[in-house]
Amino acid sequence: MYRITQVVLVTSIAMLMTIGMVLIGCEGDTGPPGPAGPAGTDGADGADGEQGLPGGTTEYDLTKLNAISVPIGPFMDGQVDGIWETVPALAVRMGETSDVTDPSSINDCTGCHNYDSDVQVTLQAVYTTDRLFILAMWNDPTASFTRGGAWEFVSNAWSRSENSEQSEDRIGFYFPIGDVTGDPWDTEGCMAKCHTYWPTDTDPHVSTHGIVDDAWLETGRADLWHTKAARCAPVSSAFGSGLTIDPITHEVVGGFLSLIGYADDKHAGQWEPDATNGEDGGQCAGDPDTGVSDADAALYWPAYMALDAIVPERILREPDGSRADIEFGGTWDNGIWTVELARDLVTGNDDDVQFDDISLEYLFNIATFENSRHGYEHRTSANLDLKFIE
């Protein structure tokens, strides 16, 4: 900071008269500046200039997800840090089936392409020299974790939950790895992997647990980022406060939840049986070797009952390999999911999309699942583009 000191010269009338007589008849040196005159009136305001943006860009294409370069990424906890305040947001309208509460409506997808659902997802993205971070926010009145395989301890014995059609809250990202074609839906985006349900006696693609999944890629491969509120999001930590839980569905209907863990990093390709394509597996409670013993259940079950809670379907573990690529930090706060995802730009895994050229744009889609199982409460986006702003 520079400090400016005003020097005021005070002279007497006599001194000024003497200098005046000496200067008569010759041209002397220039004297010191006189005191400043009165301020003039303000000029007219100039036109507003364009706001400067990272990388010298003057505007964003708000039909795309613009990833902004930052020196350090956000802390992965599902809290909206200051880093996101100046990052442009992409508002994504979602499409849905004719009746999202009826699983059979999966075969009537007229409304899927109208993108007029009440559920809207807001996306933002930043990146560093080696990592991509995505922030997603969407409305969901309940936080859902009670999958159909959850357990209750009733009359001193384990039994399956009566909520067999429940699942969990999820958001999925679909990134084609190069060109893909689908059968029966031949589109660039996730509709190429849209799930349909045929009768199990005629469908060649029936999984070992009876779910019919007939829409697989005919050619190519796609990277799937699949967050799962019950199965992988809370593997590192889970915290809740002020919770109100529905005693029948065991969904959280009020309060605050924080989950830190991973998103499931999988891929879609040509149809393969469960054992090859990595279907989830493993049940926890009620197994005398790997699950919770009846003695432990009798001891701890009253604590679950006091919370209107239920024993989860799965025992969680830290993922490894390619399935551990995507970090997850998320919160559910009285009807709003806020999720942060982080992944290396380049993983080197052949089942991952590689963001190795940030001058390119990358096609993707998103889908939300509101306690969704077998096709209901499931919403999808149109094709979107991820653009890196250099």
C-alpha positions in Angstrom: 0.0 0.0 0.0 1.3 3.4 -0.9 0.7 6.3 1.5 0.1 9.7 -0.1 0.9 12.8 2.0 -0.4 16.2 0.9 2.1 19.0 1.4 0.6 22.4 1.9 2.8 25.4 1.2 1.9 28.5 3.1 3.3 31.8 2.0 2.8 35.4 3.1 1.5 38.2 1.0 4.8 40.0 1.3 6.8 37.0 0.0 4.6 36.7 -3.0 5.1 40.4 -3.9 8.8 40.1 -3.6 8.9 37.0 -5.9 6.7 38.8 -8.3 9.1 41.8 -8.6 12.1 39.5 -9.1 10.4 37.6 -11.9 9.5 40.8 -13.9 11.5 41.0 -17.1 12.6 37.3 -17.3 11.1 33.9 -17.6 11.8 31.8 -14.5 11.4 28.1 -13.7 8.0 26.6 -13.4 6.6 27.1 -9.9 5.0 24.4 -7.7 1.5 23.2 -8.5 -1.3 25.4 -7.1 -4.0 24.0 -4.9 -6.6 21.7 -6.5 -9.7 23.3 -7.8 -13.2 22.3 -6.9 -14.3 18.9 -8.1 -16.2 18.7 -11.4 -19.6 17.1 -11.8 -19.7 13.3 -12.2 -19.7 12.1 -15.8 -22.4 9.7 -17.2 -22.2 6.1 -16.1 -20.5 3.8 -18.7 -22.1 0.6 -20.0 -21.7 -2.5 -17.8 -18.9 -4.7 -18.9 -19.1 -8.5 -19.2 -18.2 -10.5 -16.1 -14.9 -12.2 -16.4 -15.0 -16.0 -16.0 -12.3 -18.6 -15.5 -10.0 -19.3 -18.4 -10.9 -16.0 -20.1 -14.4 -17.3 -21.0 -17.0 -14.6 -21.3 -20.1 -16.8 -21.1 -21.2 -20.3 -20.3 -23.5 -22.6 -22.4 -26.0 -23.3 -19.7 -27.4 -26.3 -21.6 -24.2 -28.2 -20.7 -22.6 -29.1 -17.4 -19.7 -26.8 -17.3 -16.8 -28.1 -15.2 -14.7 -25.2 -13.8 -11.0 -25.4 -13.1 -10.1 -25.0 -9.5 -6.8 -25.4 -7.6 -8.2 -27.5 -4.9 -11.4 -29.6 -4.9 -14.2 -29.5 -2.3 -14.3 -31.5 0.9 -16.3 -34.6 0.2 -19.1 -34.4 2.8 -22.2 -33.4 0.9 -22.1 -29.9 2.3 -22.2 -27.0 -0.2 -18.8 -25.4 0.3 -18.0 -21.9 -0.9 -16.2 -23.3 -3.9 -19.6 -24.0 -5.5 -21.0 -20.5 -5.1 -19.7 -19.1 -8.4 -19.9 -22.4 -10.4 -22.7 -22.4 -13.0 -25.5 -24.8 -12.4 -27.3 -27.0 -14.9 -31.0 -27.6 -14.2 -32.0 -31.0 -15.4 -35.6 -31.9 -16.0 -36.4 -35.5 -15.6 -38.8 -37.8 -17.5 -40.9 -40.5 -15.9 -43.3 -43.3 -16.8 -47.0 -42.9 -17.0 -47.5 -43.9 -13.4 -44.3 -43.9 -11.3 -46.0 -45.8 -8.5 -46.9 -48.8 -10.7 -44.0 -51.1 -11.7 -45.8 -52.3 -14.8 -45.8 -48.8 -16.3 -42.1 -49.4 -17.2 -43.5 -50.8 -20.4 -45.3 -47.5 -21.2 -42.6 -44.9 -21.4 -44.4 -42.2 -23.3 -43.9 -39.7 -20.5 -40.2 -40.5 -20.2 -39.4 -38.1 -23.1 -41.6 -35.3 -21.9 -39.2 -34.4 -19.1 -41.9 -32.8 -17.0 -41.5 -34.6 -13.7 -41.8 -32.7 -10.4 -38.3 -34.0 -9.6 -35.6 -31.8 -10.9 -31.9 -32.3 -10.5 -29.4 -29.5 -10.2 -25.8 -30.3 -11.3 -22.5 -28.5 -10.9 -18.9 -29.6 -11.6 -15.4 -28.5 -10.9 -12.0 -30.2 -11.7 -8.4 -30.0 -10.6 -5.3 -31.2 -12.5 -6.3 -34.8 -11.8 -9.8 -35.0 -10.3 -13.4 -34.3 -11.3 -16.0 -33.3 -8.7 -19.8 -33.3 -9.3 -22.4 -31.8 -7.0 -26.0 -33.0 -7.5 -29.1 -31.8 -5.6 -32.7 -33.1 -6.0 -36.0 -33.2 -4.0 -37.1 -36.4 -2.3 -39.6 -36.3 0.6 -38.1 -39.4 2.2 -34.7 -40.9 2.8 -35.0 -44.6 2.0 -32.7 -47.4 3.0 -35.0 -50.4 3.7 -34.3 -52.9 0.9 -36.6 -55.9 0.5 -34.0 -58.1 2.0 -33.8 -56.3 5.3 -34.4 -58.2 8.5 -36.6 -58.0 11.6 -36.2 -60.0 14.8 -39.7 -61.1 15.8 -40.6 -63.7 18.4 -37.0 -64.5 19.0 -36.4 -65.4 15.4 -35.2 -63.6 12.2 -37.7 -62.8 9.5 -37.6 -60.9 6.3 -39.1 -57.4 6.4 -42.7 -57.2 5.1 -41.5 -54.3 2.9 -40.4 -56.6 0.1 -40.9 -54.0 -2.7 -38.7 -51.3 -1.1 -35.2 -50.5 -2.2 -33.2 -47.3 -1.5 -32.6 -43.8 -2.8 -30.1 -43.6 -5.7 -28.8 -41.3 -8.4 -27.0 -42.8 -11.4 -24.6 -41.3 -14.0 -24.2 -43.1 -17.4 -21.1 -42.2 -19.6 -20.8 -44.1 -22.9 -17.2 -45.1 -23.5 -17.0 -44.3 -27.2 -19.9 -45.4 -29.5 -22.6 -47.7 -28.2 -25.7 -49.3 -29.7 -28.6 -50.8 -27.8 -31.1 -53.5 -28.3 -34.1 -53.0 -28.3 -33.4 -49.2 -27.7 -30.7 -48.0 -30.1 -29.8 -44.5 -28.7 -26.6 -42.8 -27.7 -27.6 -42.3 -24.1 -28.9 -44.4 -21.2 -32.1 -45.4 -23.0 -29.8 -47.9 -24.7 -29.7 -49.5 -21.2 -33.3 -48.8 -20.3 -34.8 -51.7 -18.2 -37.8 -53.5 -19.5 -39.6 -56.5 -18.1 -40.7 -59.4 -20.2 -42.3 -62.6 -19.0 -39.6 -64.7 -17.5 -40.5 -67.8 -19.5 -39.7 -66.0 -22.8 -37.0 -63.6 -21.8 -33.5 -64.9 -22.3 -32.0 -62.4 -19.9 -33.3 -63.5 -16.5 -31.0 -63.0 -13.5 -30.5 -65.7 -10.9 -32.7 -63.7 -8.5 -35.6 -63.6 -10.9 -35.3 -60.0 -12.1 -35.9 -59.6 -15.9 -33.5 -57.2 -17.4 -33.9 -57.2 -21.2 -32.2 -54.0 -22.4 -28.5 -54.4 -22.7 -26.0 -52.8 -25.1 -25.7 -54.5 -28.4 -22.2 -53.1 -29.0 -19.9 -50.9 -26.9 -19.6 -50.3 -23.2 -20.7 -47.6 -20.8 -19.4 -46.5 -17.4 -22.1 -46.5 -14.7 -21.7 -44.4 -11.5 -24.4 -45.6 -9.2 -24.9 -44.2 -5.7 -26.7 -46.5 -3.3 -28.0 -45.0 -0.1 -28.1 -48.3 1.8 -25.4 -50.5 0.1 -22.4 -48.2 -0.3 -22.9 -44.6 0.5 -22.5 -45.0 4.3 -19.6 -47.4 4.3 -17.2 -44.9 5.9 -19.5 -43.0 8.2 -23.2 -42.3 8.9 -24.7 -39.6 11.2 -28.2 -38.4 11.8 -29.9 -35.8 14.0 -33.5 -34.8 14.7 -34.7 -37.9 12.8 -38.4 -38.8 12.4 -38.8 -42.4 11.1 -41.9 -44.0 9.7 -42.5 -47.1 11.9 -44.0 -49.0 9.0 -41.7 -48.3 6.0 -38.7 -47.3 8.2 -38.1 -44.4 5.8 -36.7 -41.2 7.3 -39.4 -38.5 6.9 -37.7 -35.6 8.7 -34.4 -34.5 10.1 -30.8 -34.5 8.9 -28.5 -37.4 7.6 -24.9 -37.4 6.6 -23.3 -40.3 4.7 -19.7 -40.7 3.6 -18.5 -43.6 1.5 -18.4 -44.6 -2.1 -20.6 -44.7 -5.2 -20.7 -48.0 -7.0 -18.6 -47.8 -10.1 -19.8 -50.4 -12.6 -20.3 -50.8 -16.3 -22.9 -51.8 -18.8 -22.0 -53.9 -21.8 -23.4 -56.9 -23.7 -25.7 -59.2 -21.6 -23.8 -61.6 -19.3 -25.0 -63.8 -16.5 -24.9 -62.5 -12.9 -21.7 -64.2 -12.0 -19.9 -62.4 -14.8 -21.5 -59.0 -14.7 -21.0 -58.4 -11.0 -24.5 -58.7 -9.5 -24.7 -57.7 -5.8 -24.8 -60.6 -3.4 -24.6 -61.6 0.2 -27.2 -61.5 2.9 -26.2 -60.6 6.5 -28.6 -61.2 9.4 -29.6 -64.7 10.3 -26.5 -66.4 8.9 -24.9 -68.2 11.8 -21.4 -67.9 10.3 -21.3 -64.4 8.7 -24.4 -62.7 10.1 -25.7 -61.5 13.4 -26.3 -64.2 16.0 -29.7 -64.7 17.6 -28.1 -64.0 21.0 -26.8 -60.6 19.7 -30.1 -59.9 18.1 -32.0 -60.4 21.3 -29.6 -58.0 23.0 -29.5 -55.2 20.5 -32.9 -55.5 18.8 -34.6 -53.3 21.4 -32.4 -50.4 20.4 -33.6 -50.8 16.8 -37.2 -50.9 17.9 -36.8 -47.7 19.9 -35.8 -46.0 16.7 -38.4 -47.6 14.5 -35.4 -49.0 12.6 -34.6 -52.3 10.9 -31.5 -54.4 10.3 -30.0 -53.6 6.9 -30.0 -56.2 4.1 -26.2 -56.1 3.7 -23.1 -55.9 5.8 -21.0 -53.2 4.2 -17.3 -53.3 3.4 -14.8 -51.0 1.8 -14.7 -51.6 -2.0 -11.5 -52.2 -3.9 -10.3 -52.1 -7.5 -12.3 -50.2 -10.1 -15.4 -50.3 -7.9 -13.6 -48.0 -5.4 -13.0 -45.2 -7.9 -15.8 -42.8 -6.9 -15.8 -41.1 -3.5 -19.2 -40.1 -2.2 -20.3 -37.5 0.4 -24.0 -36.9 0.8 -26.7 -35.4 3.0 -30.4 -35.7 3.2 -31.9 -32.6 4.9 -35.7 -32.6 5.3 -36.5 -33.5 1.7 -33.4 -32.6 -0.2 -30.6 -34.9 -1.2 -27.2 -33.2 -1.7 -24.5 -35.5 -3.1 -20.9 -34.9 -4.0 -18.9 -37.3 -6.2 -15.2 -37.3 -6.9 -13.2 -39.4 -9.3 -9.8 -39.3 -11.0 -9.9 -37.8 -14.5 -7.9 -40.8 -15.7 -8.2 -44.1 -13.9 -6.6 -46.5 -16.3 -9.4 -49.0 -15.9 -11.0 -50.3 -19.1 -14.5 -50.2 -17.6 -14.2 -46.4 -16.9 -14.7 -43.4 -19.1 -11.3 -41.6 -19.3 -11.4 -37.8 -19.2 -8.0 -37.6 -20.7 -8.7 -34.8 -23.2 -10.4 -31.9 -21.6 -10.9 -30.1 -24.9 -13.6 -32.7 -25.7 -17.2 -32.8 -24.5 -18.5 -36.0 -22.8 -22.0 -37.3 -23.3 -23.8 -38.5 -20.2 -27.3 -39.1 -18.7 -28.6 -39.2 -15.2 -31.3 -41.1 -13.5 -32.9 -40.9 -10.0 -34.5 -43.7 -8.0 -36.9 -42.8 -5.2 -36.9 -45.9 -3.1 -37.1 -47.5 -6.5 -37.3 -51.2 -7.2 -38.3 -53.0 -10.4 -39.1 -49.8 -12.4 -41.2 -47.6 -10.3 -40.3 -44.1 -8.9 -37.5 -44.1 -11.5 -36.8 -41.0 -13.6 -34.3 -40.3 -16.4 -32.8 -37.3 -18.2 -32.2 -36.5 -21.8 -28.7 -36.7 -23.2 -26.4 -34.1 -21.6 -22.9 -32.9 -22.2 -20.0 -32.4 -19.7 -17.7 -29.5 -20.9 -14.4 -28.7 -19.3 -13.8 -24.9 -19.1 -10.0 -24.3 -19.4 
